[in-house]
Amino acid sequence: MEWQVTVGMEIHAELRTKTKMFCNSKNDPDEKHQNVNVCPVCMGHPGTLPVINEEAVKSVQRAGLALGGEVQKFSRFDRKNYFYPDLPKGYQISQYKYPLVLGGVLNGVRITRAHLEEDAGKLMHDPNGKFSLVDFNRAGVPLMELVTEPDIKSAKEAKKFAEELQLVLQYLGASEANMEKGEMRCEANISVSKTSEKGVKVEVKNLNSFRAVERAIEYEVRRQIELLESGKKVIQETRGWDENKEITFSQRSKESAHDYRYFPEPDLPPMEFSDEYIEKLRATIPELPEQKRKRFTEEYGISADLVETLVSERSLAAFWEKVISELRDWMGEENPKKFLEAMKLAANYFTSDFLGLIKEKEISPDELLMSPENFAELIKMIYKKEITSRVAKDVLRVMVERGCDPSTIIESKGLKQVGDEVALLEIAKKIISENQKAVEDYKKGKQQSLQFLMGQVMRETKGASNPDKIKELLAKILG
């Protein structure tokens, strides 16, 4: 019997609110100075009282609704008791028995619950192991925890789930979920078993990149299978991930709920939500990634790769939609067929040239000097054969590097297509007279000589002439 892999995910995402979860200290993940966004409440000083951040509550509820979950009409906070240097109160305000959201599904993976809690501080360890420092800027930041059912069957599937959840949170504006900044952190509960057995669950914590999620699960699956095949047992425990060695390592035995001694948070009132409140929240859910994929595929007929690029980069998607809107205004109503041709042309240049240039120049879509209107104008000029493909590529590079509309660049560089047949004929005759050997080779049957002559004409016209027209004229002159 084959080994069966079972994975459940726990994902924490810091919420994008102005202030922390239970106080008015600033919530700023980009703060470079340690211990400046702190106050007596988030530092756990005696006699201080927490106050619930309403926007954080709404963010978790909206995320739950976006994932098809059920917002609970009654919810409350609980104390989760444990002692660690980055936890200033000696306990964490979290949710246990009555979370904000139950249920939902994403990428075919069932979601158990989504609840709200406060984050801990950040520990910084001396490389020589002599001391550790604590930065409490992050302590008290609102944190959504999402727990899945053990529906995931592979490392790749787990990675895709985490990537899709990040997109959903970004679309909602609930969290930037930037894993490099620690705004989203993943944990995986992994077990392997024969189909007739139940495996022992091992938790791997603090996976801070999608690559780490995939690699850690792959390693842990191999480790557990090797143990079982050698007659040993898998121990239920919490393990860490060593990014450099690409191995998991034992940290501690796995805690159970009773270890945390949960009890209702006495300093915060329970929360109740009406049907009207929940429906108002539901009305604020924007178009989500999967909906956008479906619409882009059906509406634009573009490749799956381009759809995925646009869905994963919201600013690029907005740019693309404005380009298409410009093209539709130009010709869509009067000639749908031509509009589709122009849209296909736009997709080709967008995918092969435009995306390549912004990657080469390392430009964020938000930093583009070129407007969607400029790009649409360039596509119109190509479509109307006012410029050649070669010229279009050169002009697009200038547009990406400096901005400017394409007509200004073309005019200033004299790149408009040479369409005058008389002028083109004179250039062709000049090239023939200057390249007699190529002419002789062509007459001897060497077709590549014609390509050489065409290239010379294109060079003379700075690429601003139609290759088919040049070929026709040269062939006519050369008989």
Summary of the structure (lengths in Angstrom):
residues: 479
radius of gyration: 30.6
end to end distance: 75.3
largest distance: 99.5
contacts: 1481
relative contact order: 0.09
helix: 45%
strand: 19%
